[in-house]
Amino acid sequence: MEYLTDHFHEAPVWIVACLEEGMAVPTRGSGASIYPAVQNMLLAARALGLGATLDDPAPPVRKGGRSRAGSTTRVHSYAILPIGYPMGKFGPVGRGPLSDIVYQDRWGSPYRGV
């Protein structure tokens, strides 16, 4: 099985979404405002025919990336977006039936309104 991280080096562009904070250790809500911006970047890439995906940098990647970028411990990365022209099939995006993903009252109980 292949993983996205096996192909990171092939992406010509990486966007690393970061936030400079006043504390060395981020809180649970830190960086929450980054994800709407990341979503817009993903949508824009798709509209331009580019492949992109959201990945959460693992702690060793964060630490190594921080030193390579010259940032301080107050700068925290929250997302990496590898962007490039996709290989293989890249067509319209489809969605499965709502009844497979929308539940009522508890997990796994199909929503009767769909």
Contact map, one row per residue, 1 for C-alpha under 8 A:
111000000000000000000000000000000000000000000000000000000000000000000000000000000000000000000000000000000000000000
111101000000000000000000000000000000000000000000000000000000000000000000000000000000000000000000000000000000000000
111111100000000000000000000000000000000000000000000000000000000000000000000000000000000000000000000000000000000000
011111110000000000000000000000000000000000000000000000000000000000000000000000000000000000000000000000000000000000
001111110000000000000000000000000000000000000000000000000000000000000000000000000000000000000000000000000000000000
011111111000000000000000000000000000000000000000000000000000000000000000000000000000000000000000000000000000000000
001111111110000000000000000000000000000000000000000000000000000000000000000000000000000000000000000000000000000000
000111111110000000000000000000000000000000000000000000000000000000000000000000000100000000000000000000000000000000
000001111111000000000000000000000000000000000000000000000000000000000000000000000000000000000000000000000000000000
000000111111000000000000000000000000000000000000000000000000000000000000000000000000000000000000000000000000000000
000000111111110000000000000000000000000000000000000000000000000000000000000000000111000000000000000000000000000000
000000001111110000000000000000000000000000000000000000000000000000000000000000000111000000000000000000000000000000
000000000011111000000000000000000000000000000000000000000000000000000000000000000111000000000000000000000000000000
000000000011111100000000000000000000000000000000000000000000000000000000000000011110000000000000000000000000000000
000000000000111110000000000000000000000000000000000000000000000000000000000000011110000000000000000000000000000000
000000000000011111000000000000000000000000000000000000000000000000000000000011111000000000000000000000000000000000
000000000000001111100000000000000100010000000000000000000000000000000000000011110000000000000000000000000000000000
000000000000000111110000000000100100000000000000000000000000000000000000001111100000000000000000000000000000000000
000000000000000011111000000000100000000000000000000000000000000000000000001111000000000000000000000000000000000000
000000000000000001111100000000000000000000000000000000000000000000000000011100000000000000000000000000000000000000
000000000000000000111111010000000000000000000000000000000000000000000000011100000000000000000000000000000000000000
000000000000000000011111000000000000000000000000000000000000000000000000010000000000000000000000000000000000000000
000000000000000000001111110000000000000000000000000000000000000000000000010000000000000000000000000000000000000000
000000000000000000001111110000000000000000000000000000000000000000000000110000000000000000000000000000000000000000
000000000000000000000011111000000000000000000000000000000000000000000000010000000000000000000000000000000000000000
000000000000000000001011111111000000000000000000000000000000000000000000000100000000000000000000000000000000000000
000000000000000000000000111111000000000000000000000000000000000000000000000000000000000000000000000000000000000000
000000000000000000000000011111000000000000000000000000000000000000000000000000000000000000000000000000000000000000
000000000000000000000000011111110000000000000000000000000000000000000000000000000000000000000000000000000000000000
000000000000000000000000011111110000000000000000000000000000000000000000000000000000000000000000000000000000000000
000000000000000001100000000011111110000000000000000000000000000000000000000001000000000000000000000000000000000000
000000000000000000000000000011111110000000000000000000000000000000000000000000000000000000000000000000000000000000
000000000000000000000000000000111111100000000000000000000000000000000000000000000000000000000000000000000000000000
000000000000000011000000000000111111110000000000000000000000000000000000000001000000000000000000000000000000000000
000000000000000000000000000000111111111000000000000000000000000000000000000000000000000000000000000000000000000000
000000000000000000000000000000001111111100000000000000000000000000000000000000000000000000000000000000000000000000
000000000000000000000000000000001111111110000000000000000000000000000000000000000000000000000000000000000000000000
000000000000000010000000000000000111111111000000000001000000000000000000000000100000000000000000000000000000000000
000000000000000000000000000000000011111111100000000000000000000000000000000000000000000000000000000000000000000000
000000000000000000000000000000000001111111110000000000000000000000000000000000000000000000000000000000000000000000
000000000000000000000000000000000000111111111000000000000000000000000000000000000000000000000000000000000000000000
000000000000000000000000000000000000011111111100000111000000000000000000000000000000000000000000000000000000000000
000000000000000000000000000000000000001111111110000000000000000000000000000000000000000000000000000000000000000000
000000000000000000000000000000000000000111111111000000000000000000000000000000000000000000000000000000000000000000
000000000000000000000000000000000000000011111111111100000000000000000000000000000010000000000000000000000000000000
000000000000000000000000000000000000000001111111111100000000000000000000000000000000000000000000000000000000000000
000000000000000000000000000000000000000000111111110000000000000000000000000000000000000000000000000000000000000000
000000000000000000000000000000000000000000011111110000000000000000000000000000000000000000000000000000000000000000
000000000000000000000000000000000000000000001111111000000000000000000000000000000000100000000000000000000000000000
000000000000000000000000000000000000000000001111111100000000000000000000000000000011110000000000000000000000000000
000000000000000000000000000000000000000000001100111110000000000000000000000000000011110000000000000000000000000000
000000000000000000000000000000000000000001001100011111000000000000000000000000001111000000000000000000000000000000
000000000000000000000000000000000000000001000000001111100000000000000000000000001110000000000000000000000000000000
000000000000000000000000000000000000010001000000000111110000000000000000000000111100000000000000000000000000000000
000000000000000000000000000000000000000000000000000011111000000000000000000000111000000000000000000000000000000000
000000000000000000000000000000000000000000000000000001111100000000000000000001110000000000000000000000000000000000
000000000000000000000000000000000000000000000000000000111110110000000000000011110000000000000000000000000000000000
000000000000000000000000000000000000000000000000000000011111110000000000000000000000000000000000000000000000000000
000000000000000000000000000000000000000000000000000000001111111000000000000000000000000000000000000000000000000000
000000000000000000000000000000000000000000000000000000000111111100000000000000000000000000000000000000000000000000
000000000000000000000000000000000000000000000000000000001111111110000000000000000000000000000000000000000000000000
000000000000000000000000000000000000000000000000000000001111111111000000000110000000000000000000000000000000000000
000000000000000000000000000000000000000000000000000000000011111111100000000000000000000000000000000000000000000000
000000000000000000000000000000000000000000000000000000000001111111110000000000000000000000000000000000000000000000
000000000000000000000000000000000000000000000000000000000000111111111000000000000000000000000000000000000000000000
000000000000000000000000000000000000000000000000000000000000011111111111101000000000000000000000000000000000000000
000000000000000000000000000000000000000000000000000000000000001111111111000000000000000000000000000000000000000000
000000000000000000000000000000000000000000000000000000000000000111111110000000000000000000000000000000000000000000
000000000000000000000000000000000000000000000000000000000000000011111110000000000000000000000000000000000000000000
000000000000000000000000000000000000000000000000000000000000000001111111000000000000000000000000000000000000000000
000000000000000000000000000000000000000000000000000000000000000001111111111000000000000000000000000000000000000000
000000000000000000000000000000000000000000000000000000000000000001100111111000000000000000000000000000000000000000
000000000000000000000001000000000000000000000000000000000000000001000011111100000000000000000000000000000000000000
000000000000000000011111100000000000000000000000000000000000000000000011111100000000000000000000000000000000000000
000000000000000001111000000000000000000000000000000000000000000001000011111110000000000000000000000000000000000000
000000000000000001111000010000000000000000000000000000000000010000000000111111000000000000000000000000000000000000
000000000000000111100000000000000000000000000000000000001000010000000000001111110000000000000000000000000000000000
000000000000000111100000000000100100000000000000000000011000000000000000000111110000000000000000000000000000000000
000000000000000111000000000000000000010000000000000001111000000000000000000011111000000000000000000000000000000000
000000000000011110000000000000000000000000000000000001111000000000000000000011111100000000000000000000000000000000
000000000000011100000000000000000000000000000000000111100000000000000000000000111110000000000000000000000000000000
000000010011111000000000000000000000000000000000000111000000000000000000000000011111000000000000000000000000000000
000000000011111000000000000000000000000000001000011110000000000000000000000000001111100000000000000000000000000000
000000000011100000000000000000000000000000000000011100000000000000000000000000000111110000000000000000000000000000
000000000000000000000000000000000000000000000000111000000000000000000000000000000011111000000000000000000000000000
000000000000000000000000000000000000000000000000011000000000000000000000000000000001111111000000000000000000000000
000000000000000000000000000000000000000000000000000000000000000000000000000000000000111111000000000000000000000000
000000000000000000000000000000000000000000000000000000000000000000000000000000000000011111000000000000000000000000
000000000000000000000000000000000000000000000000000000000000000000000000000000000000011111100000000000000000000000
000000000000000000000000000000000000000000000000000000000000000000000000000000000000011111110000000000000000000000
000000000000000000000000000000000000000000000000000000000000000000000000000000000000000011111000000000000000000000
000000000000000000000000000000000000000000000000000000000000000000000000000000000000000001111100000000000000000000
000000000000000000000000000000000000000000000000000000000000000000000000000000000000000000111110000000000000000000
000000000000000000000000000000000000000000000000000000000000000000000000000000000000000000011111000000000000000000
000000000000000000000000000000000000000000000000000000000000000000000000000000000000000000001111100000000000000000
000000000000000000000000000000000000000000000000000000000000000000000000000000000000000000000111110100000000000000
000000000000000000000000000000000000000000000000000000000000000000000000000000000000000000000011111110000000000000
000000000000000000000000000000000000000000000000000000000000000000000000000000000000000000000001111111000000000001
000000000000000000000000000000000000000000000000000000000000000000000000000000000000000000000000111111100000011001
000000000000000000000000000000000000000000000000000000000000000000000000000000000000000000000001111111000000010000
000000000000000000000000000000000000000000000000000000000000000000000000000000000000000000000000111111100000010000
000000000000000000000000000000000000000000000000000000000000000000000000000000000000000000000000011111110000011000
000000000000000000000000000000000000000000000000000000000000000000000000000000000000000000000000001011111111111000
000000000000000000000000000000000000000000000000000000000000000000000000000000000000000000000000000001111110111100
000000000000000000000000000000000000000000000000000000000000000000000000000000000000000000000000000000111110100000
000000000000000000000000000000000000000000000000000000000000000000000000000000000000000000000000000000111111100000
000000000000000000000000000000000000000000000000000000000000000000000000000000000000000000000000000000111111100000
000000000000000000000000000000000000000000000000000000000000000000000000000000000000000000000000000000100111110000
000000000000000000000000000000000000000000000000000000000000000000000000000000000000000000000000000000111111111000
000000000000000000000000000000000000000000000000000000000000000000000000000000000000000000000000001111110001111100
000000000000000000000000000000000000000000000000000000000000000000000000000000000000000000000000001001110000111111
000000000000000000000000000000000000000000000000000000000000000000000000000000000000000000000000000000010000011111
000000000000000000000000000000000000000000000000000000000000000000000000000000000000000000000000000000000000001111
000000000000000000000000000000000000000000000000000000000000000000000000000000000000000000000000011000000000001111
